[in-house]
Amino acid sequence: GTFMQMALGEARALAERAAELQVAEAHLVLATLEEAAGEGGRALEALRRALYLDPQLITAHVSQARLYTRVGRLRDAQRARANALRYLEPLDPETPMRMEPPTTAGALRAALEAP
């Protein structure tokens, strides 16, 4: 209810201030908050800004694929998935990925390649 909305609002304000510093991960956090608030369009825009700053940010490509799939933009989802896989390719399968829930490059690769 109201407490959660206030907490999301405060977190969004902090993430927006961090994003002004042009740090890709700040835009990724903002995208996560926007998605949690049901703002898919704003989440996709934050992900686009994150990827502009860091085109190899695998977690942003994965989030894009998930959101595009959710809104029925399957061609865009496939492109985002392919981008994530391209950047995962050179990583050791045991490389930890900073995601929730925590995973490894190999497990993420397998999940993205699954039909």
One Martini backbone bead per residue (centre of mass of N, CA, C, O) as a GRO file, in nm:
protein
  115
    1GLY     BB    1   0.092   0.038  -0.023
    2THR     BB    2   0.192   0.335   0.086
    3PHE     BB    3   0.474   0.253   0.181
    4MET     BB    4   0.568   0.128  -0.087
    5GLN     BB    5   0.533   0.385  -0.255
    6MET     BB    6   0.734   0.552  -0.094
    7ALA     BB    7   0.980   0.370  -0.128
    8LEU     BB    8   0.981   0.376  -0.438
    9GLY     BB    9   1.008   0.684  -0.462
   10GLU     BB   10   1.278   0.709  -0.314
   11ALA     BB   11   1.438   0.512  -0.490
   12ARG     BB   12   1.392   0.661  -0.754
   13ALA     BB   13   1.529   0.927  -0.675
   14LEU     BB   14   1.807   0.804  -0.626
   15ALA     BB   15   1.844   0.676  -0.908
   16GLU     BB   16   1.818   0.939  -1.068
   17ARG     BB   17   2.065   1.076  -0.944
   18ALA     BB   18   2.265   0.856  -1.034
   19ALA     BB   19   2.200   0.872  -1.342
   20GLU     BB   20   2.321   1.161  -1.383
   21LEU     BB   21   2.622   1.026  -1.379
   22GLN     BB   22   2.639   0.807  -1.602
   23VAL     BB   23   2.549   0.516  -1.481
   24ALA     BB   24   2.444   0.223  -1.585
   25GLU     BB   25   2.351   0.086  -1.314
   26ALA     BB   26   2.147   0.308  -1.239
   27HIS     BB   27   1.953   0.247  -1.475
   28LEU     BB   28   1.900  -0.045  -1.389
   29VAL     BB   29   1.768   0.023  -1.120
   30LEU     BB   30   1.547   0.199  -1.235
   31ALA     BB   31   1.418  -0.023  -1.406
   32THR     BB   32   1.339  -0.205  -1.169
   33LEU     BB   33   1.153   0.003  -1.033
   34GLU     BB   34   0.961   0.050  -1.270
   35GLU     BB   35   0.868  -0.241  -1.294
   36ALA     BB   36   0.756  -0.263  -1.000
   37ALA     BB   37   0.549  -0.012  -1.076
   38GLY     BB   38   0.440  -0.080  -1.382
   39GLU     BB   39   0.670   0.073  -1.581
   40GLY     BB   40   0.766  -0.049  -1.870
   41GLY     BB   41   0.846   0.194  -2.048
   42ARG     BB   42   1.045   0.319  -1.842
   43ALA     BB   43   1.223   0.071  -1.818
   44LEU     BB   44   1.315   0.058  -2.115
   45GLU     BB   45   1.448   0.338  -2.115
   46ALA     BB   46   1.658   0.278  -1.895
   47LEU     BB   47   1.792   0.046  -2.053
   48ARG     BB   48   1.880   0.210  -2.295
   49ARG     BB   49   2.070   0.394  -2.132
   50ALA     BB   50   2.251   0.174  -2.018
   51LEU     BB   51   2.342   0.066  -2.308
   52TYR     BB   52   2.471   0.325  -2.402
   53LEU     BB   53   2.693   0.323  -2.171
   54ASP     BB   54   2.675  -0.023  -2.171
   55PRO     BB   55   2.660  -0.262  -2.416
   56GLN     BB   56   2.771  -0.512  -2.206
   57LEU     BB   57   2.511  -0.525  -2.019
   58ILE     BB   58   2.367  -0.811  -1.960
   59THR     BB   59   2.132  -0.750  -1.761
   60ALA     BB   60   1.990  -0.552  -1.958
   61HIS     BB   61   1.931  -0.753  -2.184
   62VAL     BB   62   1.761  -0.946  -2.010
   63SER     BB   63   1.546  -0.739  -1.927
   64GLN     BB   64   1.457  -0.668  -2.208
   65ALA     BB   65   1.359  -0.947  -2.294
   66ARG     BB   66   1.140  -0.972  -2.078
   67LEU     BB   67   0.977  -0.712  -2.146
   68TYR     BB   68   0.925  -0.764  -2.445
   69THR     BB   69   0.772  -1.024  -2.402
   70ARG     BB   70   0.542  -0.908  -2.223
   71VAL     BB   71   0.457  -0.694  -2.476
   72GLY     BB   72   0.507  -0.861  -2.763
   73ARG     BB   73   0.821  -0.798  -2.854
   74LEU     BB   74   0.980  -1.051  -2.997
   75ARG     BB   75   1.207  -0.936  -3.173
   76ASP     BB   76   1.336  -0.766  -2.949
   77ALA     BB   77   1.380  -1.001  -2.755
   78GLN     BB   78   1.571  -1.163  -2.938
   79ARG     BB   79   1.789  -0.948  -2.960
   80ALA     BB   80   1.853  -0.926  -2.657
   81ARG     BB   81   1.929  -1.223  -2.621
   82ALA     BB   82   2.161  -1.224  -2.829
   83ASN     BB   83   2.331  -1.012  -2.685
   84ALA     BB   84   2.372  -1.163  -2.423
   85LEU     BB   85   2.506  -1.414  -2.550
   86ARG     BB   86   2.749  -1.270  -2.676
   87TYR     BB   87   2.863  -1.170  -2.387
   88LEU     BB   88   2.874  -1.462  -2.255
   89GLU     BB   89   3.060  -1.645  -2.427
   90PRO     BB   90   3.358  -1.564  -2.296
   91LEU     BB   91   3.261  -1.673  -2.035
   92ASP     BB   92   3.282  -1.836  -1.767
   93PRO     BB   93   3.042  -2.042  -1.633
   94GLU     BB   94   3.129  -1.948  -1.319
   95THR     BB   95   3.051  -1.668  -1.351
   96PRO     BB   96   2.929  -1.426  -1.174
   97MET     BB   97   2.607  -1.277  -1.153
   98ARG     BB   98   2.449  -0.962  -1.113
   99MET     BB   99   2.166  -1.100  -0.978
  100GLU     BB  100   1.810  -1.167  -0.948
  101PRO     BB  101   1.900  -1.426  -0.887
  102PRO     BB  102   2.174  -1.570  -0.837
  103THR     BB  103   2.428  -1.643  -1.091
  104THR     BB  104   2.561  -1.779  -1.382
  105ALA     BB  105   2.671  -1.778  -1.697
  106GLY     BB  106   2.582  -2.068  -1.765
  107ALA     BB  107   2.289  -2.054  -1.657
  108LEU     BB  108   2.205  -1.813  -1.829
  109ARG     BB  109   2.262  -1.933  -2.103
  110ALA     BB  110   2.064  -2.171  -2.074
  111ALA     BB  111   1.808  -1.997  -2.033
  112LEU     BB  112   1.833  -1.836  -2.308
  113GLU     BB  113   1.837  -2.109  -2.492
  114ALA     BB  114   1.571  -2.177  -2.416
  115PRO     BB  115   1.248  -2.222  -2.555
   0.00000   0.00000   0.00000
